[in-house]
Amino acid sequence: MIAVEYGDRGIRANAVAPGVIETDILEGMVPDSRATLASYGPAHPLGRVGQPHEIAEIVAFLASPASAFMTGTLVTADGGFTAI
């Protein structure tokens, strides 16, 4: 594991596991991609799908000094979907 092998060199290894995020990924794959994405919202405890900026903020935090003591961590950002 990178976090264990390289931690003493100041290298941190973290990951982000996003849930359903409102992007253009379904564009051209389904007839109404926006409606399809929106239909996933009620399945989440937060009642909506995520926004790209919400994942970007997590990544920015992990890249910042504020997370200097974090390594070997998986941050799940899925609107609570895996909690149910």
N, C-alpha and C positions, 0 to 999 in steps of 0.2 A: 504494500500500500504506500503510495507516494507520501501521504501525511506522516507516516512513521519513518520511512526511509530518509526523507529529506527535511524533516522538521528542524533538525539541529543545524541546518544550513540556512534557515530563515525562509524556507519555501513552504507555503501553505497550500493545501489542496482541499477545496470545497466544491460542492456541486449544487445546482438548482434544479429541482424537478417541478416544472410548471404543469398545471392542469390545463383545462381548456382555456385558451387565450384568444381573444378576438383579433384574428389576423386574416390575411387573404389566402391562407393555406388551402381552403376548400374551393377557392375561385376556379371555375371551370370543371370541377369534379361533381358538383351537385347543382341542380337548377337554381336554387335561391340560397346561396351560401350564407348570407347574413342571417336569414331566417333560421337556417339550420343551426348556426352557432348560437343564436339567441334561444333556441329550443332547449339547449343543454343547461341553461341557467337555472331553471327550477330544480334540477337534480342536485344542486350545490346548496349547502347550508346558508351560504351568503346570498343565494337566490339570483346569481348572475355569473357570467363568465368573466375571466380576468382581462385586464387591459395590458397591452405591451409595456406601458410605462411602469406598471406595478412590478413586473419582472425586472425591468431595467434598474429600478430602485434597489432591489435586492442584490443584483449583481454589483451595483455601485457600492453598496454597503460592504459586500464581501471583499471588494478591491480596495477599500479604504482602511486607514489606520484604526477606525472604530471597531474593526473585527480582528484586530491583531492577535488575539488569543484564541481564534477559531481555526481549527484545521481538522480534516477528516470528517467534515460535517456535510450532510445532505439537507438542504433547506427545501421543504415541500411547500409550494405555493399553489394550492388547488382549490381555494375557496371553501375548504373544509370537506371536500369530497371524500378523501380517504379516512375521515373521522367517522363516517357513517357506515 
